[in-house]
Every structure is written in structure tokens, then in C-alpha cells.
Amino acid sequence: MSVDVFVIGAGAWGTALAQAAIFGGSRVTLYGRDDAAIGEINENHRLSRYLGDTNLDPALKAQSDFAGLDAADVILLVVPAQASRATLARIGPDILAGKPVVLCAKGFEMGTNLRQSEILAELAPDAEPFVLSGPSFAHDVANKRPTAITLAGPDADRAQDIANILAGPSFRPYASGDLAGVELCGGLKNVYALGAGAIEGAGLGLSARSAFLARGFAELGRLVLAMGGDEATLSGLAGIGDLALSCTSEASRNYKSGIALGRGESVDTIKASGMGLAEGIYTAPVALALAQKAKVDAPLVEAVNLLISGAATIDSIVPMLMARPLKKEG
């Protein structure tokens, strides 16, 4: 049975997810703020700024208002993590009450240190929270390349209901009841992607990058478990799957921004370059605060924060990490 899916956010990821929902048989409305992008989607079935020459399904309709949101069966919130609060406040709690809201941003809110589902609970307490995360790039999803991700909800059975709606011939969501763990993995992996990219940018070699990835996964595990996530999530798509992809591919904005940091560029220079939003730059200070609150040793998160703040260069950070006391692996 076809359902109505309303996607909020007509950037690369939001448009790709809207396309995937159409492939899965849903009726889809896509909301965006850029009139030029909306016009291009509706008239030319393209979003050239973000998705190049990818052909969009003619059934995908975009608009610049929330008309029809109240009739949607499922809502996907696909705006940057730092914009979630303002977007939810604009919609208001009444229209979201009782509706499944799938949160698709991977990051924590600066200032409050809240996860996306916690922001939703604060602004729309009667909405039903879900989180979409895992190894995926917008171009792959929009072009029907096989993609598997995690969809977490209040419980696995309810998550499966939403996964069944969003699934399509090339888009496979795996249901999970670990809402916190999936969110934590999604936000934290961006921080490690910055570090892995910095290693690449500094020319430290594949051995160093591989070691960083392995130790980053161990650190990620300590953080996720200390903050209420499930161990099983770490070995799944939202855990090691997303971490490995984000820490090895220049298609990841965080990894690409990390490369620039490793080459000595500042955060301001990277932002001004038009490279695109690297969510990890905003998430890293929050991740450090959460680690300190949970009393978890997180030297790699600390190192990334030193790098993005300009307090230290990678040439000085690496000797600091290598000089840490030796200990058993784990």
C-alpha cells in the first residue's frame, strides 16, 4: 500500500532519500528553501548543485512550504544537525504529534550537547522518533546503487514498520531498537573521519590511518557503551560500517575536510572554500564534552579538537599520541 512521505530538506541527502522513497513505492513531497533548486527539481528533474547529472524521478515534487505535512504518514527530517531545532520550532509540536519522524542528520547540537532525538523530544514530545544512519552517500542512493543502512526506533518492531515503508529495490534499511547507540555512532564517526583525513592530508601513510581507524573504533565503542548504546550496534552498519566508509573516502565531507586540516588549512579557510558542511567540525567539541561527562578516556577525540581549534598542529599531535603509555589492546 502506498503511503505519503514528506521529506524536509532538499539538499543532496534529502533529495536522495526522497528519490529512494519513490523507488520504494511511496508518494513523496520534498520541502526545500532554495527556490532555484525547487524549480530545477520540478522542471528539469535534476539537482545539479548537489547531485550533478543524476536523473530524478519525475514523480518527485518539491515545494517551499509545508503544505501537506499534516497528511503525511512518515516525515523525514533531513536538515543539518545544527538546523534541526529551528526547523522543528518552525513546524511546531501539534502537526508532529503522533507522527513518525525519521531524523537523518548525524551530529549533536552545539550549546546543549543534545542528540537529534533529544531535540525532537524537547520540541515535539508527542512525535515518534526514529533515526536513519549507516554507510551511505547521496549519489549512490539517488542512482539506485545498492545501499544498506540502519533505521532505529523506540523498539525494533516499530522500526521495522518504518523500514518496510522506506525500503526499495536498492535501499535496504535494517531495523534496530537502539536509538541512542545508532545516533551516537552517527555523530561520533564524523569526528574520527576528520582525524583519518588529517592523517592522509599530512602524508603519514596508510599504516597510520589504519591504526587510527582501529583505535578510533575501540574509542567509539567505549563512548557508545558508556552513554547507553548497545554493543551489537557497534559491529553493524551504523557502527563499523559507517566508520569505515567515512574514514576512507573523499566522498565523505568530513574525511575531505580532515585532509585539508592535515595539510595545514584552518577551519575558516575550509568553510570559505565551498567544500560543503563537515558536521564533525561542529560535533567534535560536543563529543569531547560528552566523553568528559561520561568519564571516558578519548584521546583521539581530544586530538581532533586540538586540530580544529588551531591549538596544535598534526606535527605536534602525533608525537603526543605516540608517547602515551603502552597498554593492552582493547
ABEGO torsion letter per residue (X at the ends): XBBBBBBBEABAAAAAAAAAAAAAGBBBBBBBABAAAAAAAAAAGBBAAAAEABBBBAABBBBABABGAAABABBBBBBBAAAAAAAAAAAEAAAABGBBBBBABBEBBBGAGBBAAAAAAAABAABBBBBBBEBBBAAAAAAGBBBBBBBBBABAAAAAAAAAAABBAABBBBBBABAAAAAAAAAAAAAAAAAAAAAAAAGAEAAAAAAAAAAAAAAAAAAAAAAGBBAAAAABAABAAAAAAAAABAABAAAAAAAAAAAGBBAAAAAAAGAEBBAAAAAAAAAAAAAAAAGBBBAAAAAAAAAAAGABBAAAAAAAAAABBBBBBX
